[in-house]
């Protein structure tokens, strides 16, 4: 599938455990597993969707985001808009 959302091992583990029902991306993916895409500021994801993202806390999600996006800066980038994809990724 051309536009299938890629996941790292952290995300794959949480998907298998049924913990991850959404993923935030910098672009929209036309993945057939996705049933809803919302454009939201990143701070909203950290504050309110960390559990749906598969994290155990806001802090853990921020740490994972920083690993994936090394140039991320919470002070400068907290208003960055992302596309939150909700779906069944199993």
URGIZI-V113648 format. One record per residue. BURIAL is 1 if it has 24 or more other ideal C-beta (glycine too) atoms within 12 Angstrom, else 0. Layout:
BEGIN
burial = [BURIAL | BURIAL]
END
This chain:
BEGIN
burial = [0 | 0 | 0 | 0 | 1 | 0 | 1 | 0 | 0 | 1 | 1 | 0 | 0 | 1 | 1 | 0 | 0 | 0 | 1 | 1 | 1 | 1 | 1 | 1 | 1 | 0 | 0 | 0 | 1 | 0 | 1 | 0 | 1 | 1 | 0 | 0 | 0 | 0 | 0 | 1 | 0 | 1 | 1 | 1 | 1 | 1 | 0 | 0 | 1 | 1 | 0 | 1 | 1 | 1 | 1 | 0 | 0 | 0 | 0 | 0 | 1 | 1 | 0 | 1 | 1 | 0 | 0 | 0 | 0 | 0 | 0 | 0 | 0 | 0 | 0 | 0 | 0 | 0 | 0 | 1 | 0 | 1 | 1 | 1 | 1 | 1 | 1 | 0 | 1 | 0]
END
